[in-house]
């Protein structure tokens, strides 16, 4: 008859490898869970997917404030807008008068690249006041730029009335330091009057100068 102690020992040896395998599998499983929780199971270099909407809203690098030393105001050939900039270079800022709109509008154009759908506040400081204009991205004349359109009677446009220096800041587009000048204020007044004041003055000056001599007919 077999010794009961020997039989028990043999039974333990038969079950020991199976239990060891179970413990090994359990250890591997636990390690896998730990790596997954820590992100270690992600293979390096795996592509990350992002939506196009998220990509469009990635903030661009802010631009430095441009050097406006030597900048001046110039009147457009049609007389319905004025540009601030450096001679021979694209303008930094344009103030335009839309006489055909009802009511007459003034448009502020900041020539900085804009993205479709973007909006911002465009604060202008000067002549004892601060005006904050709502400005939008707009496609015009082959460029995406920032524009604000508002009635010429808008009181916030009074910031341009006066001889003092102006500071116009666009978030991400830097600040424009504009030397003091009466030109923007006079242009705003002209636009508010529907462009008639200057036309009347020109007619009065022409009348005072006398009739134009007739050219001889050959």
C-alpha positions in Angstrom: 0.0 0.0 0.0 1.4 3.4 -1.0 2.4 5.9 1.7 -0.2 8.7 2.0 2.5 11.3 2.5 4.2 10.3 -0.8 0.9 10.5 -2.6 0.2 14.0 -1.2 3.7 15.2 -2.2 3.3 13.9 -5.7 -0.1 15.7 -6.1 1.5 18.9 -5.0 4.2 18.6 -7.6 1.6 17.9 -10.3 -0.4 21.1 -9.5 2.6 23.4 -8.9 3.4 24.2 -12.6 -0.2 25.0 -13.3 -0.4 27.4 -10.4 2.9 28.9 -11.4 1.6 29.5 -14.9 -1.5 31.1 -13.5 0.5 33.4 -11.3 2.7 34.3 -14.3 -0.3 35.1 -16.4 -1.8 37.2 -13.7 1.5 39.1 -13.3 1.6 39.8 -17.0 -2.0 40.9 -17.0 -1.5 43.3 -14.1 1.6 44.8 -15.8 -0.4 45.3 -19.0 -3.1 47.2 -17.1 -0.5 49.4 -15.4 1.1 50.3 -18.7 -2.2 51.0 -20.3 -3.2 53.3 -17.4 0.1 55.2 -17.7 -0.1 55.4 -21.5 2.9 53.1 -21.9 1.0 50.7 -24.2 0.8 53.4 -26.9 3.4 52.7 -29.5 5.8 55.6 -30.2 5.2 57.5 -33.4 1.5 56.6 -33.6 -0.4 59.2 -35.7 -2.7 61.6 -33.8 -5.9 62.7 -35.4 -7.2 66.2 -34.9 -10.3 67.8 -36.5 -10.0 70.5 -39.1 -12.0 72.9 -36.9 -9.4 72.4 -34.2 -6.6 73.1 -36.7 -8.3 76.3 -37.8 -8.4 77.6 -34.3 -4.7 77.2 -33.6 -3.5 80.6 -32.5 -1.0 82.1 -35.0 2.2 83.7 -33.8 1.5 87.3 -32.8 3.0 89.9 -35.0 5.4 92.5 -33.8 4.2 96.1 -33.8 5.3 97.7 -37.1 7.7 100.5 -37.2 5.6 103.5 -38.3 8.4 106.1 -38.1 8.0 108.3 -41.1 4.4 107.2 -41.7 2.0 109.7 -43.2 -1.6 110.0 -44.3 -2.4 110.1 -48.0 -5.7 110.7 -49.8 -6.8 108.1 -52.4 -7.2 109.2 -56.0 -11.0 109.1 -55.7 -11.0 111.1 -52.5 -13.1 108.6 -50.6 -10.4 107.0 -48.5 -7.2 107.9 -46.7 -4.3 105.6 -46.0 -1.8 105.6 -43.2 1.6 104.1 -44.1 5.1 104.6 -45.3 5.5 105.9 -48.8 6.2 103.2 -51.3 4.9 100.4 -49.0 1.4 98.9 -48.4 -0.7 100.9 -46.0 -1.1 99.9 -42.3 -4.5 101.4 -41.9 -7.2 102.7 -44.2 -10.3 104.9 -43.4 -12.8 104.7 -46.2 -16.1 106.5 -46.7 -19.0 104.6 -48.3 -21.2 107.5 -49.5 -23.6 105.3 -51.4 -24.6 103.4 -48.3 -27.7 104.4 -46.3 -26.8 105.7 -43.9 -23.3 106.8 -45.0 -20.7 104.4 -43.5 -17.1 104.7 -42.5 -14.9 101.6 -42.8 -11.8 101.0 -40.8 -9.4 98.6 -42.6 -6.4 97.2 -40.8 -4.1 95.6 -43.4 -3.1 92.5 -41.4 -3.8 88.9 -42.6 -7.0 87.6 -41.1 -8.6 84.1 -41.1 -12.2 83.5 -42.3 -14.7 83.8 -39.5 -12.5 85.5 -37.0 -13.6 88.5 -34.9 -11.8 90.9 -32.6 -11.9 94.2 -30.8 -9.9 97.1 -32.3 -9.2 99.7 -29.7 -8.0 103.1 -30.7 -6.7 105.6 -28.1 -6.2 109.2 -28.7 -7.6 112.8 -28.4 -8.7 112.2 -24.8 -10.8 109.0 -25.5 -10.7 105.3 -26.1 -12.9 103.7 -28.7 -13.2 99.9 -29.2 -14.4 98.9 -32.6 -15.8 95.5 -33.5 -13.7 94.2 -36.4 -14.2 91.1 -38.6 -12.1 89.2 -41.1 -13.2 90.2 -44.6 -12.1 89.2 -48.1 -11.6 92.3 -50.3 -9.3 93.3 -53.1 -7.7 89.9 -53.1 -6.7 89.8 -49.5 -8.1 88.6 -46.2 -7.9 91.6 -43.9 -9.7 93.1 -40.9 -12.6 95.5 -41.4 -15.1 97.4 -39.3 -18.1 99.1 -41.0 -20.2 101.5 -38.9 -22.4 104.5 -39.5 -20.5 107.7 -40.1 -22.5 109.3 -37.2 -21.1 106.7 -34.7 -19.8 108.8 -31.7 -16.8 106.4 -31.2 -15.3 107.8 -34.4 -14.7 111.0 -32.6 -11.4 109.4 -31.4 -10.0 110.6 -34.8 -11.0 114.2 -34.3 -8.1 116.1 -33.0 -4.4 116.7 -33.6 -3.1 114.2 -31.0 -1.2 110.9 -31.5 -3.2 107.8 -32.0 -2.5 104.2 -30.9 -4.5 101.5 -32.7 -4.0 97.9 -31.4 -5.1 94.7 -33.1 -4.8 91.5 -31.0 -2.1 89.4 -32.6 -1.3 92.2 -35.1 0.6 94.6 -32.9 0.0 98.3 -32.2 0.1 101.2 -34.7 1.6 104.4 -33.3 0.2 107.1 -35.6 1.6 110.7 -35.3 -0.8 113.5 -34.6 -2.6 114.9 -37.6 -5.8 116.6 -38.4 -6.3 114.7 -41.6 -8.3 111.7 -40.2 -10.6 114.0 -38.2 -11.3 116.2 -41.3 -12.0 113.1 -43.4 -14.5 111.8 -40.8 -16.2 115.2 -40.8 -16.3 115.2 -44.6 -17.8 111.7 -44.7 -20.4 112.6 -42.1 -21.5 115.5 -44.2 -22.0 113.2 -47.1 -19.0 114.6 -49.0 -21.0 117.8 -49.7 -19.1 120.3 -47.6 -15.8 120.0 -49.5 -17.7 120.0 -52.8 -19.5 123.2 -51.9 -16.2 124.8 -50.8 -14.5 123.7 -54.1 -17.4 125.3 -56.1 -17.2 128.5 -54.1 -13.4 128.7 -54.6 -13.9 128.1 -58.4 -16.5 130.9 -58.5 -14.3 133.3 -56.6 -11.5 132.6 -59.1 -13.7 133.8 -61.9 -14.8 132.1 -65.1 -12.4 129.9 -66.9 -11.1 131.5 -70.1 -12.6 130.0 -73.2 -10.3 128.1 -75.4 -10.1 129.3 -79.0 -11.8 127.0 -81.5 -9.8 126.1 -84.4 
